[in-house]
Protein backbone atom coordinates (compact mmCIF):
# COMPACT_ATOMS: atom_id res chain seq x y z
CA UNK A 1 0.00 0.00 0.00
CA UNK A 2 1.33 3.45 -0.90
CA UNK A 3 2.09 5.79 1.95
CA UNK A 4 1.03 9.45 1.90
CA UNK A 5 1.18 12.14 4.55
CA UNK A 6 -2.41 13.13 3.72
CA UNK A 7 -4.58 10.07 3.14
CA UNK A 8 -6.44 9.87 -0.17
CA UNK A 9 -10.01 9.71 1.11
CA UNK A 10 -13.18 10.96 -0.55
CA UNK A 11 -14.35 12.96 2.48
CA UNK A 12 -11.67 12.88 5.12
CA UNK A 13 -11.16 16.09 7.10
CA UNK A 14 -7.47 16.85 7.72
CA UNK A 15 -6.81 13.09 7.58
CA UNK A 16 -3.08 12.49 8.05
CA UNK A 17 -0.37 9.94 8.81
CA UNK A 18 2.40 10.34 11.37
CA UNK A 19 4.43 7.63 9.67
CA UNK A 20 7.85 8.49 8.27
CA UNK A 21 8.81 11.24 10.70
CA UNK A 22 12.38 10.85 11.94
CA UNK A 23 13.38 10.80 15.61
CA UNK A 24 16.40 12.44 17.16
CA UNK A 25 17.99 8.99 17.36
CA UNK A 26 17.70 8.30 13.63
CA UNK A 27 14.67 6.00 13.69
CA UNK A 28 11.36 6.75 11.96
CA UNK A 29 7.71 6.39 12.94
CA UNK A 30 6.18 3.31 11.33
CA UNK A 31 3.51 3.77 8.68
CA UNK A 32 -0.01 2.40 9.24
CA UNK A 33 0.26 2.86 13.01
CA UNK A 34 -0.70 6.44 13.89
CA UNK A 35 -3.40 8.53 12.21
CA UNK A 36 -4.88 11.95 13.02
CA UNK A 37 -7.88 13.72 11.53
CA UNK A 38 -10.97 15.86 12.00
CA UNK A 39 -14.60 14.77 11.93
CA UNK A 40 -15.42 11.38 10.42
CA UNK A 41 -19.15 11.71 9.83
CA UNK A 42 -18.85 12.21 6.05
CA UNK A 43 -16.64 9.22 5.27
CA UNK A 44 -17.93 7.22 2.31
CA UNK A 45 -18.24 3.45 1.97
CA UNK A 46 -15.08 3.62 -0.14
CA UNK A 47 -13.32 5.53 2.66
CA UNK A 48 -14.36 2.93 5.23
CA UNK A 49 -13.12 0.07 3.05
CA UNK A 50 -9.82 1.89 2.57
CA UNK A 51 -9.38 2.42 6.32
CA UNK A 52 -10.31 -1.17 7.08
CA UNK A 53 -7.66 -2.34 4.63
CA UNK A 54 -5.27 0.20 6.16
CA UNK A 55 -5.63 -1.54 9.52
CA UNK A 56 -7.63 1.00 11.49
CA UNK A 57 -8.41 -0.71 14.80
CA UNK A 58 -8.89 2.13 17.32
CA UNK A 59 -10.85 5.35 16.79
CA UNK A 60 -10.27 7.75 19.70
CA UNK A 61 -12.77 10.60 19.46
CA UNK A 62 -11.60 13.59 21.55
CA UNK A 63 -14.80 15.59 21.01
CA UNK A 64 -17.50 16.43 23.51
CA UNK A 65 -20.62 14.25 23.61
CA UNK A 66 -22.70 16.97 21.92
CA UNK A 67 -20.27 17.07 18.99
CA UNK A 68 -20.21 13.29 18.66
CA UNK A 69 -24.02 13.12 18.75
CA UNK A 70 -24.44 15.85 16.14
CA UNK A 71 -21.85 14.37 13.76
CA UNK A 72 -21.28 10.70 14.69
CA UNK A 73 -18.17 8.96 13.48
CA UNK A 74 -18.26 6.46 10.66
CA UNK A 75 -15.61 3.76 11.03
CA UNK A 76 -14.93 0.19 9.84
CA UNK A 77 -16.68 -2.73 11.52
CA UNK A 78 -13.48 -4.04 13.07
CA UNK A 79 -12.59 -0.68 14.61
CA UNK A 80 -13.02 -0.06 18.35
CA UNK A 81 -14.56 3.36 19.05
CA UNK A 82 -13.78 5.43 22.15
CA UNK A 83 -15.36 8.81 22.90
CA UNK A 84 -13.23 10.56 25.52
CA UNK A 85 -13.68 14.33 25.58
CA UNK A 86 -10.80 16.72 26.26
CA UNK A 87 -13.23 19.48 27.29
CA UNK A 88 -14.49 20.84 29.61
CA UNK A 89 -11.66 21.62 32.00
CA UNK A 90 -12.14 20.58 35.61
CA UNK A 91 -9.71 22.81 37.50
CA UNK A 92 -11.14 26.27 36.74
CA UNK A 93 -10.91 27.46 40.35
CA UNK A 94 -7.51 26.06 41.21
CA UNK A 95 -5.22 26.88 38.34
CA UNK A 96 -1.70 25.76 39.18
CA UNK A 97 0.30 28.64 40.66
CA UNK A 98 3.33 27.59 38.64
CA UNK A 99 1.20 27.83 35.49
CA UNK A 100 0.05 31.33 36.44
CA UNK A 101 3.66 32.40 36.91
CA UNK A 102 4.58 30.86 33.56
CA UNK A 103 1.82 32.84 31.82
CA UNK A 104 3.15 36.05 33.35
CA UNK A 105 6.68 35.30 32.14
CA UNK A 106 5.56 34.32 28.64
CA UNK A 107 3.94 37.68 27.91
CA UNK A 108 4.96 37.64 24.24
CA UNK A 109 2.87 34.51 23.55
CA UNK A 110 0.35 34.69 26.40
CA UNK A 111 -3.05 34.56 24.64
CA UNK A 112 -6.38 32.81 25.07
CA UNK A 113 -5.16 30.13 22.65
CA UNK A 114 -1.79 29.48 24.29
CA UNK A 115 -3.34 29.41 27.78
CA UNK A 116 -5.93 26.90 26.60
CA UNK A 117 -3.22 24.70 25.11
CA UNK A 118 -1.27 24.85 28.38
CA UNK A 119 -4.36 23.80 30.27
CA UNK A 120 -4.92 20.90 27.86
CA UNK A 121 -1.74 19.33 29.25
CA UNK A 122 -2.14 20.32 32.92
CA UNK A 123 -5.86 20.25 33.80
CA UNK A 124 -6.88 17.03 35.57
CA UNK A 125 -9.65 16.18 33.10
CA UNK A 126 -7.62 16.14 29.85
CA UNK A 127 -4.72 14.53 31.72
CA UNK A 128 -6.98 11.51 32.27
CA UNK A 129 -7.82 11.54 28.55
CA UNK A 130 -4.12 11.46 27.62
CA UNK A 131 -3.47 8.64 30.08
CA UNK A 132 -6.22 6.60 28.42
CA UNK A 133 -4.82 7.47 24.98
CA UNK A 134 -1.42 6.08 25.89
CA UNK A 135 -3.01 2.97 27.38
CA UNK A 136 -4.63 2.34 23.99
CA UNK A 137 -1.35 3.00 22.19
CA UNK A 138 0.38 0.41 24.35
CA UNK A 139 -2.42 -2.08 23.68
CA UNK A 140 -2.05 -1.68 19.91
CA UNK A 141 0.70 -4.28 19.67
CA UNK A 142 -0.05 -5.96 16.33
CA UNK A 143 1.79 -4.99 13.12
CA UNK A 144 0.03 -2.80 10.53
CA UNK A 145 -2.78 -1.89 12.90
CA UNK A 146 -3.49 1.80 13.37
CA UNK A 147 -4.67 4.02 16.20
CA UNK A 148 -6.55 7.10 15.02
CA UNK A 149 -7.18 10.13 17.24
CA UNK A 150 -9.30 13.07 16.21
CA UNK A 151 -11.52 15.99 17.16
CA UNK A 152 -13.74 18.16 14.93
CA UNK A 153 -11.13 19.96 12.85
CA UNK A 154 -8.16 17.74 13.65
CA UNK A 155 -6.04 20.67 14.77
CA UNK A 156 -6.26 21.75 18.44
CA UNK A 157 -7.19 18.79 20.64
CA UNK A 158 -5.76 16.50 17.98
CA UNK A 159 -2.66 18.68 17.74
CA UNK A 160 -2.01 18.33 21.46
CA UNK A 161 -2.47 14.56 21.27
CA UNK A 162 -0.02 14.38 18.37
CA UNK A 163 2.47 16.51 20.28
CA UNK A 164 2.37 14.19 23.28
CA UNK A 165 2.71 11.06 21.15
CA UNK A 166 5.61 12.38 19.09
CA UNK A 167 7.32 13.65 22.26
CA UNK A 168 7.15 10.12 23.68
CA UNK A 169 8.59 8.80 20.40
CA UNK A 170 11.54 11.24 20.56
CA UNK A 171 10.55 13.25 17.48
CA UNK A 172 12.31 16.66 17.37
CA UNK A 173 10.19 19.63 18.35
CA UNK A 174 10.84 21.29 15.01
CA UNK A 175 9.21 18.33 13.27
CA UNK A 176 6.29 18.33 15.71
CA UNK A 177 5.63 22.00 14.94
CA UNK A 178 5.92 21.40 11.19
CA UNK A 179 3.36 18.59 11.38
CA UNK A 180 1.07 20.81 13.46
CA UNK A 181 1.30 23.67 10.95
CA UNK A 182 0.56 21.29 8.07
CA UNK A 183 -3.10 21.76 9.09
CA UNK A 184 -2.98 25.23 7.51
CA UNK A 185 -1.95 23.87 4.10
CA UNK A 186 -4.49 21.03 4.28
CA UNK A 187 -7.42 23.32 4.99
CA UNK A 188 -6.40 25.76 2.27
CA UNK A 189 -6.67 22.89 -0.23
CA UNK A 190 -9.73 21.18 1.29
CA UNK A 191 -13.27 20.92 -0.03
CA UNK A 192 -15.26 23.77 1.53
CA UNK A 193 -18.30 21.53 1.90
CA UNK A 194 -16.30 19.28 4.20
CA UNK A 195 -14.84 22.24 6.08
CA UNK A 196 -18.30 23.66 6.70
CA UNK A 197 -19.26 20.55 8.67
CA UNK A 198 -16.64 21.27 11.31
CA UNK A 199 -18.75 23.90 13.07
CA UNK A 200 -22.24 22.94 14.14
CA UNK A 201 -25.03 24.90 15.78
CA UNK A 202 -24.95 22.43 18.66
CA UNK A 203 -21.50 23.71 19.64
CA UNK A 204 -21.97 27.39 18.87
CA UNK A 205 -20.28 29.47 21.55
CA UNK A 206 -18.47 26.71 23.44
CA UNK A 207 -14.71 26.25 23.66
CA UNK A 208 -14.52 23.83 20.73
CA UNK A 209 -16.37 26.16 18.39
CA UNK A 210 -14.35 29.16 19.52
CA UNK A 211 -11.24 27.40 18.22
CA UNK A 212 -12.88 25.83 15.16
CA UNK A 213 -14.25 29.16 13.92
CA UNK A 214 -10.67 29.77 12.72
CA UNK A 215 -9.30 26.79 10.84
CA UNK A 216 -5.68 27.93 10.98
CA UNK A 217 -3.23 27.09 13.75
CA UNK A 218 -0.30 29.05 15.20
CA UNK A 219 3.11 27.77 16.28
CA UNK A 220 2.92 29.76 19.54
CA UNK A 221 0.33 27.28 20.83
CA UNK A 222 2.82 24.42 20.78
CA UNK A 223 5.63 26.65 21.98
CA UNK A 224 3.59 27.28 25.12
CA UNK A 225 3.21 23.53 25.65
CA UNK A 226 6.96 23.07 25.29
CA UNK A 227 7.46 25.87 27.82
CA UNK A 228 5.17 24.01 30.23
CA UNK A 229 7.22 20.85 29.72
CA UNK A 230 10.53 22.61 30.32
CA UNK A 231 9.61 25.09 33.05
CA UNK A 232 7.38 22.86 35.16
CA UNK A 233 8.63 19.31 34.52
CA UNK A 234 12.20 19.50 33.27
CA UNK A 235 11.30 18.55 29.68
CA UNK A 236 8.92 16.40 27.68
CA UNK A 237 9.93 13.10 29.24
CA UNK A 238 9.60 14.64 32.69
CA UNK A 239 6.04 15.65 31.85
CA UNK A 240 5.17 12.20 30.50
CA UNK A 241 6.50 10.55 33.64
CA UNK A 242 5.35 13.00 36.32
CA UNK A 243 1.92 13.91 34.93
CA UNK A 244 0.83 11.03 32.71
CA UNK A 245 2.55 8.36 34.79
CA UNK A 246 4.43 6.72 31.91
CA UNK A 247 7.36 4.65 33.14
CA UNK A 248 10.70 4.28 31.35
CA UNK A 249 9.49 0.78 30.37
CA UNK A 250 6.31 2.29 28.88
CA UNK A 251 8.33 4.75 26.81
CA UNK A 252 10.59 1.94 25.63
CA UNK A 253 7.55 -0.17 24.68
CA UNK A 254 5.97 2.72 22.78
CA UNK A 255 9.13 3.28 20.80
CA UNK A 256 9.41 -0.44 20.05
CA UNK A 257 5.79 -0.55 18.82
CA UNK A 258 5.79 2.63 16.75
CA UNK A 259 9.36 3.13 15.50
CA UNK A 260 11.36 1.39 12.80
C-alpha positions as CSV (number, residue, x, y, z in Angstrom):
1,X,0.0,0.0,0.0
2,X,1.3,3.4,-0.9
3,X,2.1,5.8,1.9
4,X,1.0,9.4,1.9
5,X,1.2,12.1,4.6
6,X,-2.4,13.1,3.7
7,X,-4.6,10.1,3.1
8,X,-6.4,9.9,-0.2
9,X,-10.0,9.7,1.1
10,X,-13.2,11.0,-0.5
11,X,-14.4,13.0,2.5
12,X,-11.7,12.9,5.1
13,X,-11.2,16.1,7.1
14,X,-7.5,16.9,7.7
15,X,-6.8,13.1,7.6
16,X,-3.1,12.5,8.0
17,X,-0.4,9.9,8.8
18,X,2.4,10.3,11.4
19,X,4.4,7.6,9.7
20,X,7.8,8.5,8.3
21,X,8.8,11.2,10.7
22,X,12.4,10.9,11.9
23,X,13.4,10.8,15.6
24,X,16.4,12.4,17.2
25,X,18.0,9.0,17.4
26,X,17.7,8.3,13.6
27,X,14.7,6.0,13.7
28,X,11.4,6.7,12.0
29,X,7.7,6.4,12.9
30,X,6.2,3.3,11.3
31,X,3.5,3.8,8.7
32,X,0.0,2.4,9.2
33,X,0.3,2.9,13.0
34,X,-0.7,6.4,13.9
35,X,-3.4,8.5,12.2
36,X,-4.9,11.9,13.0
37,X,-7.9,13.7,11.5
38,X,-11.0,15.9,12.0
39,X,-14.6,14.8,11.9
40,X,-15.4,11.4,10.4
41,X,-19.2,11.7,9.8
42,X,-18.8,12.2,6.1
43,X,-16.6,9.2,5.3
44,X,-17.9,7.2,2.3
45,X,-18.2,3.5,2.0
46,X,-15.1,3.6,-0.1
47,X,-13.3,5.5,2.7
48,X,-14.4,2.9,5.2
49,X,-13.1,0.1,3.1
50,X,-9.8,1.9,2.6
51,X,-9.4,2.4,6.3
52,X,-10.3,-1.2,7.1
53,X,-7.7,-2.3,4.6
54,X,-5.3,0.2,6.2
55,X,-5.6,-1.5,9.5
56,X,-7.6,1.0,11.5
57,X,-8.4,-0.7,14.8
58,X,-8.9,2.1,17.3
59,X,-10.8,5.4,16.8
60,X,-10.3,7.7,19.7
61,X,-12.8,10.6,19.5
62,X,-11.6,13.6,21.6
63,X,-14.8,15.6,21.0
64,X,-17.5,16.4,23.5
65,X,-20.6,14.2,23.6
66,X,-22.7,17.0,21.9
67,X,-20.3,17.1,19.0
68,X,-20.2,13.3,18.7
69,X,-24.0,13.1,18.7
70,X,-24.4,15.9,16.1
71,X,-21.9,14.4,13.8
72,X,-21.3,10.7,14.7
73,X,-18.2,9.0,13.5
74,X,-18.3,6.5,10.7
75,X,-15.6,3.8,11.0
76,X,-14.9,0.2,9.8
77,X,-16.7,-2.7,11.5
78,X,-13.5,-4.0,13.1
79,X,-12.6,-0.7,14.6
80,X,-13.0,-0.1,18.3
81,X,-14.6,3.4,19.1
82,X,-13.8,5.4,22.2
83,X,-15.4,8.8,22.9
84,X,-13.2,10.6,25.5
85,X,-13.7,14.3,25.6
86,X,-10.8,16.7,26.3
87,X,-13.2,19.5,27.3
88,X,-14.5,20.8,29.6
89,X,-11.7,21.6,32.0
90,X,-12.1,20.6,35.6
91,X,-9.7,22.8,37.5
92,X,-11.1,26.3,36.7
93,X,-10.9,27.5,40.3
94,X,-7.5,26.1,41.2
95,X,-5.2,26.9,38.3
96,X,-1.7,25.8,39.2
97,X,0.3,28.6,40.7
98,X,3.3,27.6,38.6
99,X,1.2,27.8,35.5
100,X,0.1,31.3,36.4
101,X,3.7,32.4,36.9
102,X,4.6,30.9,33.6
103,X,1.8,32.8,31.8
104,X,3.2,36.0,33.3
105,X,6.7,35.3,32.1
106,X,5.6,34.3,28.6
107,X,3.9,37.7,27.9
108,X,5.0,37.6,24.2
109,X,2.9,34.5,23.5
110,X,0.3,34.7,26.4
111,X,-3.0,34.6,24.6
112,X,-6.4,32.8,25.1
113,X,-5.2,30.1,22.7
114,X,-1.8,29.5,24.3
115,X,-3.3,29.4,27.8
116,X,-5.9,26.9,26.6
117,X,-3.2,24.7,25.1
118,X,-1.3,24.9,28.4
119,X,-4.4,23.8,30.3
120,X,-4.9,20.9,27.9
121,X,-1.7,19.3,29.2
122,X,-2.1,20.3,32.9
123,X,-5.9,20.3,33.8
124,X,-6.9,17.0,35.6
125,X,-9.7,16.2,33.1
126,X,-7.6,16.1,29.8
127,X,-4.7,14.5,31.7
128,X,-7.0,11.5,32.3
129,X,-7.8,11.5,28.6
130,X,-4.1,11.5,27.6
131,X,-3.5,8.6,30.1
132,X,-6.2,6.6,28.4
133,X,-4.8,7.5,25.0
134,X,-1.4,6.1,25.9
135,X,-3.0,3.0,27.4
136,X,-4.6,2.3,24.0
137,X,-1.3,3.0,22.2
138,X,0.4,0.4,24.4
139,X,-2.4,-2.1,23.7
140,X,-2.0,-1.7,19.9
141,X,0.7,-4.3,19.7
142,X,-0.1,-6.0,16.3
143,X,1.8,-5.0,13.1
144,X,0.0,-2.8,10.5
145,X,-2.8,-1.9,12.9
146,X,-3.5,1.8,13.4
147,X,-4.7,4.0,16.2
148,X,-6.6,7.1,15.0
149,X,-7.2,10.1,17.2
150,X,-9.3,13.1,16.2
151,X,-11.5,16.0,17.2
152,X,-13.7,18.2,14.9
153,X,-11.1,20.0,12.9
154,X,-8.2,17.7,13.7
155,X,-6.0,20.7,14.8
156,X,-6.3,21.8,18.4
157,X,-7.2,18.8,20.6
158,X,-5.8,16.5,18.0
159,X,-2.7,18.7,17.7
160,X,-2.0,18.3,21.5
161,X,-2.5,14.6,21.3
162,X,0.0,14.4,18.4
163,X,2.5,16.5,20.3
164,X,2.4,14.2,23.3
165,X,2.7,11.1,21.2
166,X,5.6,12.4,19.1
167,X,7.3,13.7,22.3
168,X,7.2,10.1,23.7
169,X,8.6,8.8,20.4
170,X,11.5,11.2,20.6
171,X,10.6,13.2,17.5
172,X,12.3,16.7,17.4
173,X,10.2,19.6,18.3
174,X,10.8,21.3,15.0
175,X,9.2,18.3,13.3
176,X,6.3,18.3,15.7
177,X,5.6,22.0,14.9
178,X,5.9,21.4,11.2
179,X,3.4,18.6,11.4
180,X,1.1,20.8,13.5
181,X,1.3,23.7,11.0
182,X,0.6,21.3,8.1
183,X,-3.1,21.8,9.1
184,X,-3.0,25.2,7.5
185,X,-2.0,23.9,4.1
186,X,-4.5,21.0,4.3
187,X,-7.4,23.3,5.0
188,X,-6.4,25.8,2.3
189,X,-6.7,22.9,-0.2
190,X,-9.7,21.2,1.3
191,X,-13.3,20.9,0.0
192,X,-15.3,23.8,1.5
193,X,-18.3,21.5,1.9
194,X,-16.3,19.3,4.2
195,X,-14.8,22.2,6.1
196,X,-18.3,23.7,6.7
197,X,-19.3,20.5,8.7
198,X,-16.6,21.3,11.3
199,X,-18.7,23.9,13.1
200,X,-22.2,22.9,14.1
201,X,-25.0,24.9,15.8
202,X,-24.9,22.4,18.7
203,X,-21.5,23.7,19.6
204,X,-22.0,27.4,18.9
205,X,-20.3,29.5,21.6
206,X,-18.5,26.7,23.4
207,X,-14.7,26.3,23.7
208,X,-14.5,23.8,20.7
209,X,-16.4,26.2,18.4
210,X,-14.4,29.2,19.5
211,X,-11.2,27.4,18.2
212,X,-12.9,25.8,15.2
213,X,-14.2,29.2,13.9
214,X,-10.7,29.8,12.7
215,X,-9.3,26.8,10.8
216,X,-5.7,27.9,11.0
217,X,-3.2,27.1,13.7
218,X,-0.3,29.0,15.2
219,X,3.1,27.8,16.3
220,X,2.9,29.8,19.5
221,X,0.3,27.3,20.8
222,X,2.8,24.4,20.8
223,X,5.6,26.6,22.0
224,X,3.6,27.3,25.1
225,X,3.2,23.5,25.6
226,X,7.0,23.1,25.3
227,X,7.5,25.9,27.8
228,X,5.2,24.0,30.2
229,X,7.2,20.8,29.7
230,X,10.5,22.6,30.3
231,X,9.6,25.1,33.1
232,X,7.4,22.9,35.2
233,X,8.6,19.3,34.5
234,X,12.2,19.5,33.3
235,X,11.3,18.5,29.7
236,X,8.9,16.4,27.7
237,X,9.9,13.1,29.2
238,X,9.6,14.6,32.7
239,X,6.0,15.7,31.8
240,X,5.2,12.2,30.5
241,X,6.5,10.5,33.6
242,X,5.3,13.0,36.3
243,X,1.9,13.9,34.9
244,X,0.8,11.0,32.7
245,X,2.6,8.4,34.8
246,X,4.4,6.7,31.9
247,X,7.4,4.6,33.1
248,X,10.7,4.3,31.3
249,X,9.5,0.8,30.4
250,X,6.3,2.3,28.9
251,X,8.3,4.8,26.8
252,X,10.6,1.9,25.6
253,X,7.5,-0.2,24.7
254,X,6.0,2.7,22.8
255,X,9.1,3.3,20.8
256,X,9.4,-0.4,20.1
257,X,5.8,-0.5,18.8
258,X,5.8,2.6,16.7
259,X,9.4,3.1,15.5
260,X,11.4,1.4,12.8
